[in-house]
Amino acid sequence: MTTSYKENIDQEVNSTSTEQEYIVEPLKDDFVCTESASSSTSIKKDVELLEFTKVSESSFDICSTGTSIVQGKTKYNKIQVNPKAIYLDISLSWGNKKNILSLTIFSPTGASYGPYKAKSNNKIVLRIKPKTGKYLQGGNWKLNVFGKSIIGTEYYTLKAVYYI
């Protein structure tokens, strides 16, 4: 599998894979996620495992708030997605509109999507759905947040919701 992208654009340039491929589309509105519905476990010094909590009969979410990042650094996050998930919504938001963060998503097979950057504000909201088939691939998805251009320290919120 070969995936390439350019850091200075906000969408995938080229992806070839023998595994399932996904459509990543920007969403206009944010989705609801409460901090109390989340938990996380540090599994390595630089990787955080974010665990989904059941919110309703058909949705599970995580919300990691107040995470800090500085310019040139990447925060690595893993999320375990159920194999019956039909799509995954992801939101990354931060305070200072002058700072630039990007988000790169990796499927369980290692295919990368992104990096995505906010076009005109300090929020990235995406939906991932299968290009073919009914379900996302279950397993560990990686959500890497990169501090592209940051003055000082920036704090961000990373939200994800999958639906079954």
C-alpha positions in Angstrom: 0.0 0.0 0.0 1.3 3.4 -0.9 -0.1 6.7 0.3 1.3 10.1 -0.3 0.2 13.6 0.6 1.5 17.1 0.7 1.6 18.9 4.0 0.6 22.2 2.5 -2.8 21.1 1.2 -5.9 20.0 3.2 -6.9 16.8 1.6 -5.6 13.5 0.4 -3.7 13.7 -2.9 -3.2 10.0 -3.8 -4.0 6.7 -2.2 -3.8 3.2 -3.5 -4.7 0.2 -1.5 -5.9 -3.3 -1.8 -7.8 -2.9 1.4 -11.2 -1.1 1.9 -11.1 2.5 1.0 -13.0 5.3 2.7 -14.6 8.6 1.8 -13.6 11.5 4.1 -15.9 14.4 3.8 -16.1 17.7 5.6 -19.2 18.4 7.7 -20.7 21.8 8.2 -21.9 21.4 11.8 -20.4 20.0 14.9 -21.8 17.1 16.7 -22.6 16.6 20.4 -20.0 15.1 22.7 -19.7 15.6 26.4 -16.5 15.3 28.3 -18.1 13.1 30.9 -18.8 10.4 28.3 -15.1 9.8 27.6 -12.2 8.1 29.1 -8.6 7.6 28.0 -5.7 5.4 28.9 -2.1 6.3 28.2 -0.5 3.3 26.5 2.9 4.8 25.7 4.6 8.1 26.5 3.5 9.6 23.2 0.4 7.6 22.3 -3.0 8.0 24.0 -5.7 5.3 23.7 -9.1 7.1 23.7 -12.0 4.8 24.6 -15.5 5.1 23.3 -18.4 5.1 25.7 -22.0 4.2 24.8 -24.2 7.3 24.5 -27.3 5.7 22.9 -28.4 2.5 21.3 -26.7 3.5 18.1 -23.8 5.8 19.0 -20.5 5.7 20.9 -18.3 8.7 21.5 -15.1 10.0 23.0 -14.1 13.6 23.9 -10.6 14.6 24.8 -10.4 18.2 26.0 -7.6 20.5 27.2 -4.8 18.6 25.4 -1.8 20.8 24.8 0.4 20.9 21.7 3.3 23.1 20.5 4.6 23.9 17.1 6.3 21.0 15.3 4.9 18.3 17.6 2.5 15.5 16.9 0.0 14.1 19.4 -0.8 10.4 18.6 -4.2 9.0 19.5 -5.7 5.6 18.9 -9.4 4.8 19.0 -11.0 1.3 18.8 -13.9 1.3 16.4 -16.5 -1.4 16.4 -16.7 -3.5 13.2 -20.4 -2.7 12.9 -19.8 1.1 12.7 -21.4 2.6 9.6 -19.5 5.9 9.8 -17.2 7.9 12.1 -17.5 11.6 12.8 -14.3 13.4 14.0 -13.9 17.0 15.2 -10.8 18.9 16.1 -11.1 22.4 17.6 -8.8 24.9 19.3 -8.8 28.4 20.7 -6.5 30.7 18.8 -7.6 31.2 15.2 -4.1 32.3 14.2 -2.6 28.9 15.2 -2.7 26.1 12.6 -3.3 22.4 13.5 -3.7 19.5 11.2 -5.3 16.1 11.5 -4.2 12.9 9.8 -6.3 9.8 10.0 -5.0 6.2 9.7 -7.3 3.3 9.1 -6.6 0.0 10.8 -4.8 -1.2 7.7 -2.5 1.8 7.7 -4.1 3.8 4.8 -3.7 7.5 5.6 -6.1 10.3 5.0 -5.0 13.9 5.2 -3.5 15.9 6.6 -6.6 18.1 7.0 -6.5 21.7 8.0 -9.2 24.2 8.9 -10.0 26.3 5.9 -11.1 29.5 7.6 -11.5 28.9 11.3 -10.1 26.9 14.1 -12.1 23.7 13.6 -11.9 20.6 11.5 -15.0 18.4 11.3 -15.0 15.3 9.1 -17.1 12.2 8.4 -15.5 8.9 7.4 -17.6 6.4 5.6 -16.9 3.3 3.5 -16.5 3.9 -0.2 -18.0 0.4 -0.8 -19.7 -1.9 1.6 -21.8 -1.1 4.7 -19.3 -0.9 7.6 -16.1 0.8 8.5 -13.2 -1.6 9.3 -13.2 -2.4 12.9 -10.0 -2.0 14.9 -7.6 0.7 15.9 -7.9 4.0 14.0 -5.2 6.6 14.6 -5.9 10.3 14.8 -2.7 12.3 14.7 -2.8 16.0 15.6 0.1 18.1 14.3 1.0 21.6 15.5 1.9 23.1 12.1 2.1 26.8 13.2 1.6 27.6 16.8 2.5 30.6 18.9 3.3 29.3 22.4 1.1 26.4 23.5 -2.3 25.6 22.1 -5.0 23.6 23.8 -7.4 21.6 21.7 -10.4 19.3 21.9 -10.6 16.1 19.8 -14.0 14.4 19.5 -15.1 11.3 17.7 -18.4 9.5 17.4 -19.2 6.3 15.6 -22.6 5.0 14.8 -23.9 1.5 14.4 
